[in-house]
Amino acid sequence: MFFCMRIALQSQRARENATYHARNKLPKEVKSRVDEVLYMATLGGAHAIHREKEIGSLEVGKLADIVLIRTDSPSMVSSVNYGPAMVMHCHPTDVSTVMINGEIVKRDGKLLRVDWDKLVGKLKENRQVLEARWADVDWDVTKSELTKLWHMGEVLED
């Protein structure tokens, strides 16, 4: 979610600031805030799918997924406010422990219920299946058709 939160925030900021940039100006205040993105990834996400009574925050009776973040990693060590730091600097490698519905599934940075060697084999097999399935696709034609379908021909430039 860290990367998704960062991209969502930066995309919204780019949209909001486009009119300023078109006039060679900068806004005095950045409207999209890091705390809003963090909310969207937690309780806001639960509200969006109408499950805020079951998930999204740590409360008695709710399903709890808990993620413990290392604060001594290179991306987090100089942080003074960890909420914004999780959105702007955190990486999956900073996740020390994960508990899902009371069960620890990652501890000290290692997944506990995953046979990584077996998973690597399955992922490689899946890639080969997809490559074989798409081997005959003419990607230039596909791109052209999608460009027409989405009415993008007038705005795309080389």
Summary of the structure (lengths in Angstrom):
residues: 158
radius of gyration: 21.3
end to end distance: 32.6
largest distance: 55.7
contacts: 328
relative contact order: 0.08
helix: 47%
strand: 11%
